[in-house]
């Protein structure tokens, strides 16, 4: 949700870590920087910062750095951005990939114009992924198989793309056919459940009239969503309960009933684009909202402002979803006009912190420049806190059960399975199912999933918890062991009849040399499905009959002295 701003250079003292936003608490110093912080992103215990600086904690770090949230030290990760006036405006994280956009010509040891994909361990730029834009990249969003980029460019990924594009996340980063073709700069992008929310300076996009804000489907079609603010949109936050918060320079937003409803730089609309009553800033004077972050029942807002409703709040505030400004007040100052407030907010649910970056020189009246870590004890929202994850077996089934104490931004859980070591070989993790999460919740939730694994007796399971923005974390690994079948058995294929493929299952009480063959009704062999030594347990193979004629076939298993035959029916 980053924007492009003209870089400003100033000198600072330090980056501070303030606990509970209280001067009575001990300040914990973070590494010192010497330049503006435009972008903040968090992954686990690592804080990534981007901007226009040349050192962090006395260590050379050009425009991008990583800080260990636990030790509060600069890590060895060093992509070393360069180029005249180089700046990083946006950082987006997807697994081990760190996508970076801004204004630069080299990064991670490679020539890269304004956008790159970095490895989270080495800091090296991907050797082949090179969209090569002709101007700045202000914002990056990751969704599905695409990397969405917005900015000031007119070419990217080897194609003409005006201010917005979708790039392949693999190979060279070539532009896809998705081409909304905005008529002015894009400043913020958010991917949410197959839709891309776009904010910026434009008035037309995807062949339609949209003032500064639009929703575009993954397929490229412009959606009816049209709140029509009257000026630029810098930031968007989408929640799972169909609320879209927008921030920018606007003073009015249209509703379904009344046009030009006053909203001073901050508003909430629903998924249809209808303006919602939420209005914490209607008494503010000149308000510029650059950053929005959502946490449970609290909306964190950053920018350049001095008031919310009738309450003094300098450049950062926490507002309830009811529209009430909370008592949380870090009081970010820009004394002497040396700054323009908070540009970026990132929530660290692992450590319970709120990070803010921008161009400012004090927090709570204490000298502090451009990056700060805060806590908010009134924020009850926590990360997806897994309280239990168990596996029990029943016959050939494995029943998985897990529970959470609280959830924030939880899209759901991907269930993954792996066979344990067999003959010193370990299988790859396999995705076997998905269970929808509860989005944001402060109450315990229970989940379950039943698996019927084959090919062995011992299996490991883990959960991949996925946020709405694509970020994910893995649970601990648990193990399940199925009982050994008491007898040899050949089960009826499923489905039956079938077209063109079917699954054949069988059970082995001990390690056996197995042959499984398919014959036509004349007794002629048409396929050998298995001919090898197999481990005890329930096994399965797939029979593909796409090259055979319709009709009755026979499948026969032999495992040691055990022999059994069953019929299957192919209908095309």
C-alpha positions in Angstrom: 0.0 0.0 0.0 2.9 2.3 -0.7 2.9 5.6 -2.6 5.5 7.5 -4.6 6.8 10.7 -2.9 9.7 12.9 -3.9 12.6 11.8 -1.7 13.7 14.3 1.0 17.0 14.0 2.9 17.5 15.0 6.5 19.7 13.9 9.4 18.3 12.0 12.3 19.3 10.7 15.7 17.9 7.2 16.2 15.1 4.7 15.7 13.4 4.0 19.0 11.3 1.2 20.3 8.6 2.4 22.6 6.7 -0.1 24.8 3.0 0.6 25.5 3.3 4.1 24.1 4.2 5.5 27.5 7.0 7.8 28.5 7.2 6.0 31.9 8.4 2.9 30.0 12.0 2.1 29.1 12.8 3.0 25.5 14.5 0.2 23.6 16.7 1.5 20.9 16.6 0.1 17.4 19.4 0.7 14.9 19.9 4.3 13.8 19.1 5.3 10.2 20.2 8.3 8.2 17.3 8.7 5.8 13.5 8.5 5.1 11.6 5.3 5.7 8.8 4.8 3.1 8.0 1.1 3.4 7.8 -1.3 6.3 6.9 -5.0 6.0 7.1 -7.8 8.6 7.7 -11.5 8.2 8.0 -13.6 11.4 10.7 -11.9 13.4 12.2 -9.9 10.6 11.3 -6.3 9.9 12.0 -5.1 6.3 12.4 -1.3 5.8 12.7 0.6 2.6 13.3 4.2 1.8 16.0 6.7 1.0 18.9 6.1 3.4 22.5 4.8 3.2 23.1 3.4 6.7 21.2 1.6 9.4 22.8 1.2 12.8 26.1 2.5 11.5 26.1 -0.3 8.9 26.0 0.5 5.2 22.5 -0.3 3.9 21.4 1.5 0.8 17.6 2.1 0.7 16.6 -1.3 2.1 17.5 -3.3 5.2 16.3 -6.1 7.5 16.1 -5.8 11.3 15.8 -8.7 13.7 12.7 -7.9 15.8 14.0 -10.0 18.7 17.6 -8.8 19.0 16.9 -5.3 17.5 20.0 -5.5 15.3 20.5 -5.1 11.6 20.9 -8.5 9.9 23.4 -9.5 7.3 20.7 -9.3 4.5 21.9 -6.6 2.2 20.5 -6.2 -1.4 22.4 -2.9 -1.7 20.1 -0.7 -3.8 21.8 1.8 -6.0 21.2 4.3 -8.8 20.9 8.1 -8.8 18.4 9.2 -6.1 17.6 5.5 -5.4 14.6 4.8 -3.1 12.5 1.9 -2.2 8.7 2.7 -2.0 7.1 -0.7 -1.5 8.0 -4.1 -0.1 5.7 -7.2 -0.6 6.5 -10.6 0.9 5.4 -14.0 -0.5 7.0 -17.0 1.3 10.8 -16.7 0.6 10.4 -14.0 -2.0 10.7 -10.3 -1.2 9.3 -8.1 -4.0 10.7 -4.6 -4.0 9.6 -1.6 -6.0 10.8 2.0 -6.2 13.3 4.0 -8.2 16.7 2.2 -8.7 18.9 0.6 -11.3 20.7 -2.1 -9.4 19.7 -4.3 -6.5 20.7 -7.7 -5.1 23.7 -7.9 -7.3 21.7 -7.5 -10.6 20.8 -4.7 -12.9 17.1 -4.1 -12.2 15.1 -1.1 -13.2 12.6 -0.2 -10.4 11.3 -3.7 -9.5 13.0 -6.9 -8.4 12.4 -10.2 -6.6 14.8 -10.9 -3.8 15.7 -14.0 -1.8 14.8 -13.6 1.9 18.0 -15.4 3.0 20.7 -14.2 0.6 19.3 -10.8 -0.5 20.2 -11.7 -4.1 17.9 -10.7 -6.9 16.3 -13.5 -8.9 18.6 -14.2 -11.8 15.9 -14.3 -14.5 12.9 -12.3 -13.0 13.3 -8.9 -14.5 10.1 -6.9 -15.5 12.4 -3.9 -16.3 10.0 -0.8 -16.0 10.7 2.5 -17.5 9.7 4.5 -14.4 9.0 4.2 -10.7 7.0 1.4 -9.1 4.9 2.7 -6.2 3.0 -0.4 -5.0 3.1 -4.2 -5.3 0.4 -6.7 -4.5 0.6 -10.5 -4.7 -2.4 -12.7 -5.5 -2.9 -16.0 -7.3 -0.1 -16.7 -9.7 0.5 -13.0 -10.4 2.4 -10.1 -9.1 0.5 -6.8 -9.5 2.5 -3.6 -9.9 1.4 0.0 -10.0 3.3 3.2 -10.5 4.4 5.8 -13.0 5.6 3.5 -15.7 4.3 3.0 -19.2 6.3 -0.1 -20.1 6.9 -3.2 -17.9 7.5 -6.9 -18.3 8.3 -6.4 -22.0 4.9 -4.8 -22.8 3.2 -1.4 -23.0 1.3 -1.0 -19.7 0.1 2.3 -18.5 0.6 2.7 -14.7 -0.6 -0.8 -13.8 0.2 -4.4 -14.8 0.1 -8.0 -13.8 3.4 -9.9 -14.0 4.1 -13.6 -13.9 5.6 -14.6 -10.5 7.9 -17.1 -12.3 10.3 -17.2 -15.2 11.2 -13.7 -16.5 8.4 -11.7 -14.8 6.7 -11.0 -18.2 3.5 -9.0 -18.3 0.4 -11.0 -18.6 -2.5 -10.1 -20.8 -4.2 -8.3 -17.9 -4.1 -4.7 -18.9 -6.5 -2.1 -17.2 -4.6 0.8 -18.8 -5.0 3.6 -16.3 -4.7 7.2 -17.5 -2.5 8.4 -14.5 -0.3 7.1 -11.7 -1.3 4.1 -9.5 -0.3 4.6 -5.8 -1.8 1.6 -4.0 -2.9 -2.0 -4.9 -4.7 -4.6 -2.7 -5.4 -8.1 -3.9 -8.4 -9.7 -2.1 -10.2 -12.9 -3.1 -9.9 -12.6 -6.8 -10.3 -8.8 -7.0 -7.7 -6.0 -7.2 -8.5 -2.8 -5.5 -6.7 0.1 -7.1 -6.1 3.7 -5.9 -4.2 6.6 -7.3 -4.3 9.7 -9.5 -6.3 8.2 -12.4 -9.8 9.1 -13.7 -10.2 6.3 -16.2 -9.1 2.7 -16.0 -10.1 -0.6 -17.7 -12.1 1.3 -20.3 -14.3 3.0 -17.7 -14.6 6.2 -15.8 -13.4 5.7 -12.2 -12.2 8.7 -10.1 -9.1 7.7 -8.2 -10.5 4.3 -7.0 -11.5 1.1 -8.8 -12.0 -2.6 -8.4 -10.8 -4.9 -11.2 -11.4 -8.6 -11.5 -8.5 -11.0 -12.0 -9.9 -11.6 -15.5 -9.4 -7.8 -16.2 -13.1 -6.6 -16.1 -13.9 -3.4 -14.4 -16.4 -3.9 -11.5 -19.4 -1.7 -10.7 -17.7 -0.6 -7.5 -17.5 3.2 -7.8 -17.3 5.3 -4.6 -15.7 8.2 -6.7 -13.7 10.2 -4.2 -12.9 13.7 -5.5 -9.1 13.5 -5.2 -6.2 11.0 -5.0 -6.3 7.7 -3.1 -3.0 6.7 -1.4 -4.0 3.7 0.8 -6.5 0.9 0.9 -7.2 -1.7 3.5 -9.8 -4.5 2.9 -11.3 -6.5 5.7 -13.0 -9.9 5.5 -16.4 -8.4 6.6 -16.8 -6.6 3.3 -15.5 -3.2 4.5 -12.9 -1.3 2.4 -11.1 1.6 4.1 -9.6 4.2 1.9 -7.2 7.1 2.6 -5.9 10.0 0.5 -6.3 13.6 -0.3 -10.0 13.7 -1.0 -12.7 15.7 0.7 -15.8 14.1 -0.6 -17.0 10.5 -1.5 -20.2 9.7 -3.4 -22.8 7.4 -2.0 -25.7 5.5 -3.6 -28.1 8.2 -2.4 -26.2 11.5 -2.0 -23.3 12.7 -4.1 -20.2 14.4 -2.7 -20.7 13.4 1.0 -17.9 15.1 3.1 -15.1 12.7 4.0 -11.8 14.4 4.9 -9.1 12.0 3.5 -10.6 8.9 5.1 -13.7 6.8 4.4 -15.2 3.3 4.5 -17.2 1.7 1.8 -18.7 -1.7 1.3 -17.9 -4.2 -1.5 -20.6 -2.7 -3.7 -18.9 0.7 -3.3 -21.6 2.2 -1.1 -20.3 4.8 1.4 -20.6 3.6 5.1 -21.4 5.9 8.1 -17.9 5.4 9.6 -16.4 8.9 9.7 -13.8 9.6 12.3 -12.3 12.6 10.5 -15.2 14.8 9.5 -14.0 17.8 11.6 -10.3 17.5 10.5 -8.9 20.4 8.5 -6.3 19.6 5.8 -5.8 15.8 6.0 -3.6 13.5 4.0 -3.9 9.8 4.8 -0.9 7.8 3.5 -1.3 4.5 5.4 -4.1 2.3 6.8 -3.7 -1.0 8.6 -6.5 -3.1 10.1 -6.3 -5.1 13.3 -9.5 -6.7 14.6 -11.7 -3.8 15.8 -9.0 -1.2 15.3 -8.0 0.8 12.2 -4.5 2.3 12.4 -4.2 5.5 10.3 -1.0 7.3 9.3 -0.4 10.5 7.3 -0.1 14.2 7.7 -2.8 15.5 10.1 -3.3 17.1 13.5 -6.8 16.2 14.4 -9.4 13.5 14.3 -13.0 14.7 15.0 -12.4 17.0 18.0 -9.3 15.0 19.2 -5.7 16.1 18.7 -3.8 13.4 16.9 -0.5 14.1 15.2 0.1 12.0 12.1 -0.9 8.6 13.5 -4.1 7.4 15.3 -6.1 4.3 16.2 -9.8 4.4 15.4 -12.4 1.8 16.4 -14.5 0.3 13.7 -17.4 2.2 15.2 -15.6 5.4 14.3 -14.4 6.4 17.7 -10.9 7.6 18.1 -9.1 5.6 20.8 -6.9 6.9 23.6 -3.8 5.5 21.8 -1.7 8.6 21.0 2.0 8.2 20.0 2.0 11.9 19.0 4.3 11.7 16.0 5.8 15.1 15.5 7.2 17.1 12.5 8.5 20.1 14.4 9.8 23.0 12.3 8.1 21.6 9.2 10.9 19.0 8.7 8.7 16.2 7.6 5.3 15.1 6.3 4.3 12.5 8.8 3.7 8.7 8.6 4.0 7.0 5.2 3.7 3.4 6.2 2.2 1.2 9.0 2.9 -2.5 9.4 1.5 -4.7 12.1 3.7 -7.3 13.8 1.4 -9.9 15.2 4.2 -12.2 16.2 5.7 -9.6 18.7 2.5 -7.5 19.2 3.9 -4.3 17.7 2.9 -1.5 15.4 5.7 -0.2 13.2 5.4 3.2 11.6 7.8 4.7 9.0 7.9 8.1 7.4 9.5 11.5 7.8 9.1 12.8 11.4 11.4 13.8 14.2 9.7 13.0 17.5 7.4 10.4 19.1 5.7 11.2 22.4 7.8 14.3 22.7 11.0 12.3 22.5 13.5 12.8 19.6 12.9 9.9 17.2 13.3 10.0 13.4 11.4 8.2 10.7 10.8 4.7 12.1 9.3 3.6 15.3 8.0 0.4 16.9 5.0 0.8 19.3 2.6 -1.4 21.2 -1.0 -0.8 22.0 -2.3 -2.7 25.0 -5.9 -1.8 24.1 -5.6 -3.7 20.8 -7.1 -7.1 21.7 -6.5 -8.5 18.2 -3.7 -11.0 18.1 -2.3 -13.2 15.3 -3.7 -16.5 14.5 -2.9 -18.2 17.7 -3.0 -22.0 17.4 -3.7 -23.5 20.7 -3.8 -27.2 19.7 -3.2 -29.4 16.7 -3.8 -33.2 17.1 -4.2 -36.3 15.0 -6.1 -39.5 15.8 -6.6 -42.6 13.7 -9.7 -44.7 13.2 -9.3 -47.6 10.8 -7.9 -46.1 7.6 -8.8 -42.5 8.5 -6.7 -39.8 10.2 -8.8 -37.2 12.0 -7.1 -33.8 12.3 -8.4 -31.3 14.9 -7.0 -27.9 15.7 -8.2 -24.8 17.5 -7.3 -21.1 17.7 -7.6 -18.7 20.5 -7.7 -15.6 18.3 -7.4 -14.8 14.6 -6.5 -11.7 12.5 -6.8 -11.6 8.7 -7.0 -15.4 8.6 -8.1 -16.6 5.1 -7.8 -20.2 6.1 -5.7 -23.4 6.5 -4.1 -25.5 3.8 -3.6 -29.1 5.2 -0.4 -30.7 4.1 0.8 -34.3 4.4 4.2 -36.0 4.1 5.1 -39.7 4.4 7.7 -40.3 7.1 11.1 -41.7 6.2 10.9 -45.0 4.4 14.2 -46.6 3.4 15.9 -43.3 4.2 13.8 -41.4 1.7 11.3 -38.7 2.7 8.4 -37.6 0.4 7.6 -34.1 -0.5 4.9 -32.2 1.4 1.5 -32.6 -0.4 -1.5 -30.3 -0.3 -4.5 -32.5 0.6 -7.2 -30.0 1.5 -8.2 -26.5 2.7 -10.4 -25.3 5.5 -11.8 -21.7 5.6 -10.6 -19.5 8.4 -12.6 -17.1 10.6 -11.0 -13.9 9.4 -10.8 -11.8 12.5 -11.8 -13.3 15.8 -11.1 -12.8 19.5 -12.9 -16.0 20.5 -11.8 -19.7 20.3 -12.5 -21.5 17.1 -12.5 -25.2 16.4 -11.5 -26.9 13.1 -11.3 -30.4 11.7 -10.3 -32.4 8.6 -10.4 -36.1 7.9 -7.8 -37.7 5.7 -7.6 -41.2 4.2 -4.0 -41.6 3.3 -2.5 -44.4 1.3 1.0 -45.7 0.5 2.2 -46.4 4.0 1.3 -46.3 7.7 3.2 -43.4 9.1 2.4 -39.8 8.0 3.3 -36.3 9.1 0.9 -33.4 8.9 1.2 -29.6 9.2 -1.0 -26.6 8.6 -0.2 -23.7 6.3 -2.1 -20.7 7.7 -2.8 -18.2 5.0 -3.7 -14.5 5.4 -6.1 -12.7 3.0 -3.0 -10.9 1.5 -1.2 -14.1 0.8 1.2 -14.2 3.7 1.5 -17.5 5.4 3.0 -19.4 8.3 3.4 -23.2 9.0 2.3 -24.9 12.2 4.3 -27.5 14.1 4.5 -31.0 12.5 2.5 -33.8 14.0 2.6 -37.5 13.2 -0.1 -40.2 12.8 0.4 -44.0 12.5 -2.3 -46.1 11.0 -2.9 -49.6 12.2 -1.6 -52.4 10.1 -4.4 -54.2 8.1 -5.2 -57.6 9.6 -5.5 -59.3 6.1 -4.8 -58.9 2.5 -7.7 -57.2 0.6 -8.5 -55.9 -2.8 -11.2 -53.2 -2.7 -13.7 -52.2 -5.4 -12.5 -49.5 -7.6 -14.0 -46.0 -7.3 -15.7 -44.5 -9.2 -17.3 -47.5 -11.0 -18.4 -47.1 -13.8 -15.7 -44.6 -14.6 -14.5 -42.4 -17.5 -11.6 -42.1 -18.1 -9.8 -43.0 -14.8 -10.6 -44.8 -11.6 -8.8 -45.5 -8.3 -8.0 -49.0 -7.2 -7.2 -49.6 -3.5 -5.8 -52.6 -1.7 -4.5 -53.5 1.8 -1.3 -55.2 2.7 -0.7 -56.7 6.3 3.0 -57.0 5.6 5.7 -56.0 3.1 5.0 -57.9 -0.1 6.0 -58.2 -3.8 2.8 -56.9 -5.5 1.6 -57.2 -9.1 -1.6 -55.5 -10.1 -2.8 -56.0 -13.7 -5.9 -55.2 -15.8 -7.3 -57.6 -18.4 -10.1 -57.3 -21.0 -12.9 -59.9 -21.0 -10.9 -62.1 -23.4 -8.2 -62.4 -20.8 -5.7 -60.2 -22.6 -3.5 -58.0 -20.5 -4.1 -54.3 -21.2 -2.2 -52.6 -18.3 0.3 -53.4 -15.5 -0.3 -51.0 -12.7 2.0 -52.3 -10.1 5.0 -54.7 -10.1 7.2 -54.0 -7.1 7.7 -54.5 -3.4 5.4 -52.4 -1.3 5.2 -51.5 2.4 2.3 -52.6 4.7 -0.8 -50.5 4.9 -3.5 -49.2 2.5 -2.3 -48.6 -1.0 -3.9 -47.0 -4.1 -3.1 -46.6 -7.8 -4.9 -44.8 -10.6 -6.0 -46.7 -13.7 -6.3 -44.5 -16.8 -8.6 -46.0 -19.4 -8.6 -43.1 -21.9 -6.9 -45.2 -24.6 -9.3 -48.2 -24.2 -12.7 -48.9 -25.6 -15.8 -48.9 -23.4 -16.6 -52.2 -21.7 -16.0 -54.6 -18.8 -12.5 -55.2 -17.6 -10.9 -57.3 -14.9 -8.2 -56.3 -12.4 -6.2 -58.9 -10.6 -3.8 -58.6 -7.7 -1.1 -61.0 -6.5 0.8 -60.3 -3.2 2.7 -63.4 -2.1 0.2 -66.2 -2.0 -2.8 -63.8 -2.0 -4.7 -63.6 -5.3 -8.0 -61.8 -5.9 -9.9 -60.6 -8.9 -12.6 -57.9 -9.4 -14.5 -56.3 -12.3 -14.6 -52.7 -13.4 -16.7 -50.9 -16.0 -15.4 -48.2 -18.4 -18.2 -46.2 -20.0 -17.3 -43.4 -22.5 
